[in-house]
Structures are given as C-alpha cells and as structure tokens.
Amino acid sequence: MADLDRFETVAQEMLEAARPLARRYFRTRVEVERKADHSPVTIADKAIEEAMTEVLKARLPEHGCFGEEHGKTGL
C-alpha cells in the first residue's frame, strides 16, 4: 500500500505541475502543428507533458515515461 500512496502523491504533483501551463494556454490562440501521423499538437501539449515528465523523473527516477509528444524516456 505504501507504493500506491507514493504513486498517488507523485500523480498529484504531476497534475500540480501541469495546472499553471493548462491555465496559461486555456482559450488562447495557439498554433496547431501536425505530427507525422497527422494528429494535432500544440505548444501547450508539449509543455504540459514536459512538466509532468520532469516531476516523474525527479520523484520516481527508477521509472520511465512513454509520452505522446516527446516519446520514450528512461525505459
């Protein structure tokens, strides 16, 4: 159960890292790029994923991340 509590805490910290970025870009005009698979991505998507990944790397360095925008890190 201790691991689940730890993971929950880290998940909350990841959300806290993402929140100000989501607010910054909410209802603003941002350029939409197209990825290789033609799906859309914005600067907000990239920044939020990066912020969340940084928290994960700092708090659970033994874990990797497979992000939608920045790919695999630490796997």
Secondary structure, DSSP 4 states (H G I P E B T S, - for coil): -HHHHHHHHHHHHHHHHHHHHHHHHTTS--PPEE-TTS-EE-HHHHHHHHHHHHHHHHH-TT--EEETTTEEE--
